[in-house]
Amino acid sequence: MKIIIIPIISIMFSVALSCKSKAQKDAQAHMDNIEKTMKENSPQTNGEQSKATTTSPHIPRGLESLIGEWELVKFISDRNGNSKIDPEEESQGKLERPDYLKFNADGTCEYSPVKIPARYVIDTKDDGRKRLVIYDPLGPEVATRYIMSVTDKELVAYLVLDSFEIFRRL
């Protein structure tokens, strides 16, 4: 009886080792596949990317220049509701009230002339528009704007209330 049990135990041990080895190979193959998929789907990086792009998950690609301080220089009503600044609308634009915005790469911000601390979120709508939402420290939404354009010197935002804000970098 002892003679039969020893070969059976050694066969079972060999089978267990080969199963473990196969499971390890399968797991490694799965991890390799995940890594390959992540590399294929992640954006290409190069040495010319700005620091904000590589360090901030809060700023979508192409909006890196949003980081910094801004002051409102013109408020323009979209009188015809076409979501574009027309020449006649721009000529009637004015500064109704001072406003201040500061965006940090970590998702925090400050707003208004007294620099109230807040946080912001930028999301991309189905139609490709970038929606900027500022929340006060207690959570409620303070303002929603759509980013029309942003450069090193100018931020053009469209308020949900059918008007444009033109900010200049400080």
DAKA-V263343 format. One record per residue. OMEGA is omega in degrees with one decimal (none if undefined). Layout:
OMEGA / OMEGA
//
This chain:
178.8 / -178.4 / -179.4 / -176.2 / -177.8 / 177.2 / 179.5 / 179.1 / 179.9 / 176.5 / 179.2 / 178.6 / 178.6 / 178.7 / 179.7 / 178.8 / -179.8 / 176.6 / 178.5 / 179.9 / 178.1 / 178.8 / 178.1 / 179.0 / 178.3 / 179.4 / 179.8 / 178.2 / 178.3 / 179.1 / 177.6 / 178.4 / 177.9 / 180.0 / 178.9 / 179.5 / 179.2 / 179.1 / -179.9 / -175.1 / 179.4 / -179.3 / 178.0 / 177.8 / 173.5 / -176.1 / -176.7 / -178.4 / 179.1 / 179.9 / -179.5 / -179.1 / -174.4 / -175.7 / -174.2 / 173.1 / -175.9 / -175.5 / 177.4 / 178.2 / 179.7 / 180.0 / -176.2 / -177.9 / 175.8 / -178.7 / 178.0 / -177.2 / -176.9 / 172.4 / 179.9 / 178.8 / 180.0 / 176.2 / -174.3 / 176.8 / 175.9 / -172.0 / -178.2 / 174.3 / -178.5 / 178.5 / 176.6 / 176.0 / 178.0 / -177.7 / -179.4 / 176.7 / -179.1 / -179.4 / 179.2 / 179.6 / 179.9 / 176.5 / -177.9 / -178.2 / 176.8 / 177.1 / -175.7 / 174.4 / 172.7 / -179.7 / 176.8 / -177.7 / -177.0 / 178.2 / 174.9 / -179.7 / 171.8 / 179.3 / 178.6 / -176.8 / -178.6 / 174.2 / 178.2 / 178.4 / -178.5 / 173.5 / -179.1 / 177.2 / 173.3 / 175.8 / -178.9 / 179.5 / -179.3 / -178.7 / 176.6 / 179.2 / 178.5 / -179.1 / 178.8 / 179.7 / 177.7 / 179.9 / 176.7 / -175.4 / -179.2 / 173.6 / -177.0 / 178.3 / 179.2 / -176.6 / 173.9 / 178.5 / 169.2 / 179.9 / 179.0 / 176.8 / 175.1 / 176.5 / 177.5 / -174.4 / -172.3 / 174.4 / 176.5 / -178.6 / 178.4 / 178.1 / 179.1 / -178.8 / 176.1 / 173.8 / -180.0 / 172.9 / 176.9 / 179.2 / 175.7 / 179.1 / 175.9 / none
//
